[in-house]
Amino acid sequence: MGVWPRRLALVVSPAPGESFASWVDRLAVRNGCPPWMMAESLGLDLRSVSGDVRSLAYGVVATAEMCEAISAATGVDTEVVRDMHLGVFSGSAVDLTGVRVGDKESVCRAEVREWARFFGSRACPQCLTASSGVRQVWWKLGWGAVCPVHHVLLVDQCPRCGVRLRRGSAGRPLGLSRRRAPDPLRCGAVVSGMVCDQLIPRIRTSTVSGDLAGKQQMVLEVTERRRAPLVGGQVVSAGQWFAALKAVAVLVRLGVPEVLPLLKAGSSDGGQALIREVVRHQGNRAGPQGRFGTVPQTAGAAAELLTVALDLVGADGKSELVARLAPLSAVARRRWTGLRSDPLAELSLPSVFAAALSIAW
């Protein structure tokens, strides 16, 4: 970049674990301007798409040059800027190695493949209240289902307008607003030309068990590489661990509803959430993984899949892993007919899991 952006007079410090979009929104509020103007002030590469102002890979990945420009404008360390993007989880919960800033196709491919929300984010209303609107970057992960602090399911969508939180619009994600400053505590979705003013902290939440909250905390520790991931008693890479969790999720989805009696429920509505998702997937099996390998659409479904997957990969050894896989794989095998391709084929599974699955299958 030939010319660095000018230093902003008013800057708010990023909160620990905050997402990039959340921080930009708070900067915009502090400076009394719309998000697109703040993004431009940070030196982001903006373009107009169908009337919207967008920055491709916004909040997903950041180049070293981008981080340096943002640091020059705000004084925030480049590593802090980088860590506010989903790319901080690349190699563990997601794989964003092929995503390039400014390359729409690479972003779209990764959005379909990875278990993360590139546009929008789940949220814990209680955390938003305590932080005055700070959104955590891990809330964008597909495996992000439960707040380990408040022991509640994360909220997926606004109950008033029905739009996923922070997505912007029901039909397609909106770009950065040209006209209005954001309100971090309100929905802000645009529906039929109207802006939804639902206060997110007032959205009701569902309480979960301490055990499920602990499981979510374990996932976060593996995601952030603070815990060694184990599959069948063997240490594997974080990426392989998440691949194994995703493989279990695929088997479960294939077996719904027949498989539900075999599962240990993770949340009160988890089984019903899975049924709703699978019914929707069965009506739309387009794509290489038949939709059964796509990111869970609700926190309830994600929590259910998380409970089953963690209990399964937590087996003490290969023989126990085989025994736990057997009932799931048996049901999935009977229901495999009709899929266009193997939804597990592209997963980089740990050898112990792959071996157990070959025996169980």
N, C-alpha and C positions, 0 to 999 in steps of 0.2 A: 504494500500500500504506500503510495507516494506521499500522501499528506495525512497525518494523524488527525483525528477529530479534536475539536477544542475541548478543554477541560470544563466539565460541568460545574456550575457554582453550587448546586444543591444535589447532594448525593446521599442515599441511604445505604447502609452497610448490608450486605447479604446475610441472612440468618443461616445458621448451621443447617445444611441439608436442603436449602431452599432451591426451587426450580428456577430456571432462567426466566421463563415467562412471568412467574410470580414477582421476581425482582424487578423486571422491566415495568410491570404494572405499578409497583410501588414507587419506582423512580418517576413514572409519569404523574402519579398522584402528587408526589412531593413537588414536582415542577409545574403542576397545573396544565398539563398538555396531553393530547391524545397519544396512544401507544406508538403510532407510526412515526410521530415526530421524535419521540424518545429513541426509537430504534435507529432513526436516521442520525440522531445526535451521537449515538454509540458507534457509528461507522458501519452499520450492517448493510449488506447488499440487498437493497429493496427493489421489488419489481411489481408492476401492476398486472394482476391476473383476474380477468372477468370483472373489472371494476374494483377488486380488492387489492390492498397493498400487502404483499407477502415477502417474507425472507425465507427462502427454501432451507429446510433442515433447521428451522427456528426452534431452539431448545433441544434439538436432537443431537447434533454434533457441532463442534466448533473447531476451526483451523487455528493454528498457532498465530497466524496473522490477525484473525478476528479477536482472539483473546488479548493480543497486544494492543489493538486499537481500542477495545473496551476498557482495558486497564489504563490507557492514556487518557480516556475521557472521564474515568471515575476514580482512579487511584487504587482500584481493587486489584489484588494480585492475580496474575494470569492463571495460576493453578486453581484459584477459587472460582474464577469465571468458567474454566473448563469443567470443573466438578459440578456445576449447576446444570449441565446438560446430560441427557440420557446416556451419552457416550461414556460417562464415568462407570457405567455398568457393563460396557462392552467386554465380552470375554467371560462374563458370568451369567447374569440373567438374560442378556441379549447379545447379539452379535451384529455390530454396526460397522464392521471393517470395510464394507463395500459402499457405505453411504458417503456421498460427496456433496459438500455445500454447493448449491447452485445447480445440481443435477437432479431434476425432478424424477426421472425414471429410477434412479438408485434409491431415492427416498420412498417412492411408491412401492417398490419391491420389498424393501425392508419393513414397511408399515404392514403389509399383508403377512409377511413371514414371522415377524418377531412378536413376542408376548409383551406388548407395551402400547400405550396410547400416545401416538405422536401428536394428536390434536385432542386437547382436553385432559382431564385428570380426575380421578376419584378424590375424595376429601373426607377428613374427619371434622365435622362441625365444631367439636369441642376444641380441637387443636387450633382451628381458625380463630375461634374466640380468644383463646389464650395468647395467640401471636399477633392479633390484629390483622389477620388476612394472609399470613405467610403459607404458601403451599409447598409441600415437600416434593422433591423430585422423584422419590421412590413411589409416591402415589400414582405415578404414571405407569408403573410396571403391572403386567398382567397378573403376577403373583401377589400384588399388593391388595389385600382383601380386608385386613383387620388393623385397627389402631392398637398397638401393643401397650400404649400408655393408658387409654381410656376403655379398652376392652369392648369396642363396638365395631360393627361392620362399617367399612367406609361407604360413603354415599356415592352412587353412580350417576344419578340424574336428578334434575330439579322436579319436585312433585307438582309444581304449578304449571310449568310449560312443557315438561316431558323431555327436554333436551339434556344430553349428557353435559355434566358440569364442565365449564370452561371451553366447550367445543365451539360455541359462538352461534350456531344455527342448526336447525334440525336436518335440513337438506344436505348441507355440506359445510365444512369448517369455514368460518369467516376469517378474513385476514385481519390485519392490525387496523383498528378504527382510526379514521381520519378526523372524526369530529368530537368524540366524547372521551373524557378521562375515565379510566376504569374504576370500579368499586370492588376491591378485593373480597369484600364480605357479601356481595350480592351475586346472583346468578348471571345477569347481564346478557343472556341469550337473546337473539333477535328472532322473533316469530311474527310473521305477517306484518313486518315493519315496526313492531312494537318491542321495546326492551323490557325483558322480565326483571322485576325488582325484588324477587324472592330473596330474603336473607338466608344465606346458607347456614349460619349458626342456629337457626330456628327449625331446620329440617330434622325430623325425628330419626333416631338411630336405633339399631337392634343390638342388644347386648350379647356378647359371646363369652364363652368360658375362658378361664385363665389358661387352660391347656391350649386352646386354639390361639390365644394371644401369644403364648410362649412359642408356638410353632411359627407364627409370623415373625417373631423376633429372631428365631433361628435362621429363617430365610434371609432376613436382612443382614445378619452377621455373615452368612455365606456370600451374599451378594457383594458385601463390602470387604470380603476377604479377611474377616476377623475370626472365622471359624473354619476348621478343616472339614470339608464335606465328605461324608461316608456313604457308600452304597454297598449293601451286603457286608458291612464290616471292613471294607477296603477304602482307603483314601483315594479320591479321584479329584480331577480338576473341577473348578466351580462350573465351567461350561458343560462338562459331562454330567455333573449332578443335576443341573437344570434340564438337560436333555432327557435324563431318566425320569424326572418329574413330569415332563411333557409327555413322554411315552405312556406313563401310567394314566395321565389325563385322557389321552387318545383312546386307550383300552376301555376306560370307564365310560366315555361318551358313546363308544360303539355299542356298549352293553346295556345302556339305559333303554327302558326302565327295568329290564330283567335283572340287571346287576345290582340295583339299589339295595335289596335285602342283604347283600353280602358286605355292604359298606358300613363303616362307623361314621355316623353323621357328624359333620363338623359344626354345623349351625342349624337352627331350627327350620330354616327355609331352604337349606342347601340342596336337599333332594329335589324339591319342587323347582328350584332355580335351574338345576341340571336338566330336568325334564323339559322345561320351557325352551332352554337353549337347544337341546337336541332335536326337538320337534321343528324348531326354526331351521336348524342345519339340514334336516332331512328334506326340507322343501327347497334347499339351495345347496347342492353338492358340487357346485362349480369350483374349479381350481384343483391344483395338484394334490391337495391333502383332503379333499372332500369336506372341507370346513371343520372337520373334527380336530384338526391341529391348530385352529385359530385361537386367538386370545379370548379368555372367558369374558362375556359381555357384562356380567354382574359380579359384584363382590360376593354375593351368596354362593354362586356357582364356583367362583375361584376358591372360596373358603372350603367348600366341600371337596374339591379336587385336591387342594393343599393337604387336607387332613388325610385323605386316602393315600396320596403319593408319599407323604413323609412317613406314615406308618409302614408302608411297603418297603421303601428303600432303606428304612432303619433296621431291616432284618440283620441278625448277628452274623450270618454267613450265607454262602451260596445255596446250600440246601434249604435253609429257611426262606431265602429269597424266592426260590423255585416254588415252594409250597404256597407262599403268599401271592405269587403271580398266577398260579394255575387256575383258580376259579375265575379271575378276571379275563385271562386269555381264552379260556374255554368258551365263555359267553361271547366275547368279541369275535372269536373265530367263526362261530355259528352265524354271526350277523355281518360278516365281512363281505358277502356277496353283493355286488352292485357298485362297490367303490371303484373309481377309475384307476387308482394307483395305491400303493402301500403308503399310508400316512406316516409310517415310522422310517421310511427309507432314507430321508434326508437328515435324520437325527444322528449326531455323533455320540453314540451311546458308550458308556464305560464297558470294558470287556466283561466284567463280572455280571453286569445287567444283561448284556447281549447274550451271554452264554446261558444265563438262567432263563431268559425269554425263549431261547431256541429249544430248551428242554420242556418248558411249560407249554409251549405252543404245539 
